[in-house]
Amino acid sequence: MVTIQEVAKEAQVSVGSVSRYLNGHKLKEQNMQKIKQAIETLDYKENLFAKGLKSNQTLSIGILMNNMQSVFSSTLIAQIEEEMESHNYSILLNSYRNKIDKVAAKIDFLLDRKVDGLIIFEGEPEWPVYERLQTIEIPVISVNTTLDYPHVDSIIVNNRQSAKNMISKIIDSGHDHMGVISVPQKSSVARDRLNGTFDAFSEKGLDDSDYQIFYGDYSQKSGYQGAKTLIDQGLTTIFVTNYNMALGSLQYMFEKGLKLGEDISFACFDYPGVSDIFYPRLTTVRQPVHKMGTVTVNRMFERIKNPTIKNEIIQLENEIHWGNSIKEWK
């Protein structure tokens, strides 16, 4: 491995000059060019880990999430990692896979690695383990769930309002009988999305006889069964609050030969670009996944640079994309 001393010798400058250059200090233009050229010639790679230890930082951020395999998770992780790299930081990723009793050990694992910050996806505030976040000295950011602790920031989206807006527009398009495929109401995200649909039903004057709710389990299989159950009951307008279940619902509709926007009206929550592959274009609530990643990383480095700033709840907006999968009644 090439050393800083070898770079200095190649550039014919002092080791101190090379060190200052690597730390972003301004030098004489001639010396900066010589050092840059030496680094390229020797293919010098800075030891960021050793550099971090000297400054009492490991240049890494811990991330704890439930499911790494979902489209949401993989897209968000990719965005966060890309943003981290621009700061010369890396991520240390861990998951608990619906095993809530493992969360405390997972947090300890990340803290034992001396990460400089912690990002937690969809942790629920009623979990007792999260009370300890009040005493953690590094910056903590909660993504997709509000954790209202003094030293924790929360990055959330307006799931309830966007679900209400979507359902309201569907009703205004002439659909006053509807089936909703939802997930178990065990998380704040799930509750917000379903409560948003109830808000719209209430505001538009619909009662219990005007809609049916099918509760799935996040899987495509349950979405398939949900669509079958609701369509067998004669419902021709379906809204799905989870993307995986939406895929299962669409599978059933395609197998039955139902034409979207004609025989059946359909809308769902989506991720950037995914619904664009369908024809006709789906009507979706699209989550700002890439923006969530960028905002999360930016906020993390604000907290790293200034640990005393007040915590914030930052709410981002979902987008409603109105496609041709909802039949417009004249």
PyMOL commands that set and color helices and strands:
alter all, ss='L'
color gray80, all
select helices_A, chain A and resi 4-11+15-22+29-42+48-54+71-85+100-112+128-135+159-172+188-203+208-210+220-232+243-255+274-277+289-305
alter helices_A, ss='H'
color red, helices_A
select strands_A, chain A and resi 60-65+90-95+117-121+140-143+152-157+178-182+211-215+237-240+265-270+283-286+313-316+319-321
alter strands_A, ss='S'
color yellow, strands_A
deselect
rebuild
show_as cartoon
